[in-house]
Amino acid sequence: MPSLRPPSRRFPTHAFLALLGLGLALAFALGWMELTAEHNTATFRFALDGAVADVQAAVGEMHSLALSAAVTGEARAVAAYREQAASCLASAGTLRRVALQARGLASPDCLDRRLQAVLDLGDQAMQLTLAPGGSGPALALLQGQDARSARTELRDCLEQTRAGIRTAVLGLLASQDHHARLAVAAIGLGTLVLGVFASLVLRRAICATRENIAAREALSASERRFRDTFELAAVGIAHVGLDGQFLRVNPHFEQITGYTAEALLARTYTAITHPDDLGEDLDQVERLRAGAINSYTMDKRYVRKDGSLVWVSLTVTLLRDAAGTPLHYISVVSDISARKAAEAAARENAATVTALLDATSDRVFLADATGRILAANMAATQGLDLGPEVVAGRTFDTVFPPDLARSRLAHLNRALLLGRPVRFTDERAGILFDIIIAPLPAAPGTPGRAAVFARDVTEIIRAREAAEAANRAKSDFLANVSHELRTPLNGIMGMAQLLGTTPLEPGQVQCLDDLQSAAASLLVLVNDLLDLSKIESGRMELVAEPFVLSSIIQGVAATLEPLARDKGLALSARIGDEVPRLLVGDGDRLRQVLLNLVGNALKFTETGRVSVDVACARPCVLPGHGGLVTDVYFAVRDTGIGIAPEDQARIFESFTQVDASSTRRFGGTGLGLAISRRLVGLMGGEIGVESEPGKGSVFSFALRFTVGDDSLDEAATGRDRPS
Ligand code: ADP
């Protein structure tokens, strides 16, 4: 299966996280700074206020202790005073440091000097206190003007310090407010910038997400398509490892090979390849692997699971990775057994046709519309004194004399133009050729081709000409002899008739009857011979005169009625109402044919009946070339001895009788049907027979006549006519 590239646009995770981190860090830093500053300021202010209060409290305490020590005069009170004085000094030192730090001390020495002045007065008072009788002066000193002034100055100094500190702290607060505003502005600006960046990043992230979803959907749809293509392909597809092992096969491949997918995955392609095809397959794989070719296609056979062979058309490509390293082969296989079978059949057919054509003595070759010979059989190449390989590719003008080449090419193009075979005769080197050129089917857009069959008919034509000449001579002889025979025969019959009018002995009458009967038979024979010879020599001419069909039929029936009566047979004739009364044609020849057929029917029927049916095909009257025409159907039926199927064709030949003994039994010459067939043929019809031995026969034919003028009304009215 092919692998698809993952979506190219990635979610901007790093940028998103970096911005988020930056924003959080900024907010945190500013918040922390603000909080710290607030805290520091508050702490500072509280510390300063505390320090001033401490100093003030310490100074007050110190004064109280000094007064107490001065009143009591006790050393212990003096020590407490001094301890307090030291503490006060320390508090003042602290205040001084803090005030200096806050720049809230206008004059740093002021506090020290004022405090030192109060301490000095206190020390003096304590020294007085410790001296005997010094309590009073000490008290006076402590409560004196100097002491009050020193404390007042110290208090003022402390208040000044407190005010300075407050001012400094307020300045500090103002400065911090300013910084805070700057910080808020910075935060606002930062937030705005961050917001813009965040929205850009977010927009990109949304786009990337959408694209990723679309790409993933496209990828999965594409994978589904490829999977379906693989599974449902109408050709076999197999992925084959570099070691020849099947890796993956589709259902069609299983179908072709007859193995299941599991069975194939446990095999190599060489295991199911026919040994005769393996060499070429391996060679091609080697070339593919070496990069000499990108793919190869070959026809080969697989040995199916059931042992049968299947022909396939195999196309193999080699899949490589981006670095060109071979991964696996992709084999596409289609079942071409039917094609191979058709090719084998076509080869066999071609071989058969070639063998057949080579076996014939006729000269056969294929040529195209330009007269270029495409192929020739053995007889043709021998006739041209050229080998088959030399004939192919030559043109008519290089193998035939110029006139012959031109004529044959013209005939060939005529056959191609007409789309049907043309036949003609020509002569080359004293040999007469009966040539048939038959156009062959050609694919659209390709030059027309035709098969040329040339038969040497020199002998046949000469023999036919000789036979025709002999036949003509025979017919002439027969015509002459018949003619010459008829003259004395008429004389004999006339004399016999005259003799019959004279008185004769009873025995002589019988002899005369026999004589007249024999002479009549002879006259029939002579007339038949004369007719046959006339027909065969082409001298029989038909007339086209109006005749009444019913008269002809009635005449035939009347002529043969005595014979039927003698034999006890029923003779009937029926003319269909639709048949026109007056027809134009040769009524005498029609009568002759009907007399012959009805005569035969009576002759070869012992019991039963003979009937003549005349009908008209529908529609009865048709427009013809010279007016209206009608096709009239004649049938003569009998219930006689019938004719065996194998004899039915030959009874129409001259002098042919089914049974040689029939001449003795039934009389006749064997010419009647031959003459009838020829006469019907001359009139444009064809006589036929249906017969079953022992049951009877039907002789029938159809003739086309022009309809006489006065028949139309009667035919239209369908008047009944006697039969
Ligand atoms: P033939 O003079 O012998 O009748 P035809 O040519 O008329 O000569 O007939 C040829 C032969 O065909 C007859 O000898 C007979 O054997 C056979 N044949 C003709 N018509 C019939 C028929 N209606 N029934 C049986 N056989 C017939």
Residues whose N, C-alpha, C, O or C-beta is under 5 A from the ligand:
A	BS01	ADP	N600 A601 F604 G640 G642 I643 I651 T656 Q657 V658 D659 S662 G667 G668 T669 G670 L671 G672 L673 A674 S697
